Amino acid sequence: MKKFLFICLATCLGLVGCEKGDDIGGDGAAMMPPGYGNNSFCFIICDAEGNSVFDRDNFDMNEVTLEYEGKTFKPIPDVHQKIDENDPDIAHWCNSIIFEPYPNEVGPLFWRIWGHKERGEAVRYIIRYKDNEWVVDYSMEAGFCGGREPESEAVVNGEKIEKILIYTYEDHPDYSSDEERQVWKYPLYVK
């Protein structure tokens, strides 16, 4: 009887854990409120041919800035930066963004901005790099997307842009096809 009760308890705990994952977009980030998972604008700064302008050895992160809701942010990996300084709480998802470079060993450096707004709410970012400025109006589909990537739209300086393929993982245990291993990001082209 004890064994049966233990199995029932373990099953119930497992089901509760699955429901919790669905509530936050299935991405496992339990600290995020519902609706915030995958609400990110990821971009790469490119030359006219679509190649990254960053040389990893000589790149100065301080040359990139983000203006959002009248405040200027510098990229800081994995750090919540407050939107409203008058909010007495520490920076959290509803009062902060994360603006960071996303380095990896496989492909070129790209940038990720996420947090503060729920999926379905449009945002405006002004991104600057050296003498370049991009006004980005970005929106992402609301709701849980059941394993597929949510639809998104980016309008840069008044023109809708499409994502470009920036690299393909050679081999990845979680993805069986070439299409699943492809990484697509929004390009911002320098002058």
Secondary structure as UniProt FT lines:
FT   HELIX           2..23
FT   TURN            24..25
FT   TURN            30..31
FT   TURN            34..35
FT   TURN            37..38
FT   STRAND          40..46
FT   TURN            48..49
FT   TURN            56..58
FT   HELIX           61..63
FT   STRAND          64..68
FT   TURN            69..70
FT   STRAND          71..73
FT   TURN            77..78
FT   STRAND          81..82
FT   TURN            85..86
FT   HELIX           93..95
FT   STRAND          96..102
FT   STRAND          110..114
FT   TURN            119..120
FT   STRAND          123..129
FT   TURN            130..131
FT   STRAND          132..140
FT   TURN            146..147
FT   STRAND          152..156
FT   TURN            157..158
FT   STRAND          159..161
FT   STRAND          164..168
FT   TURN            173..174
FT   HELIX           179..181
FT   STRAND          182..189
//
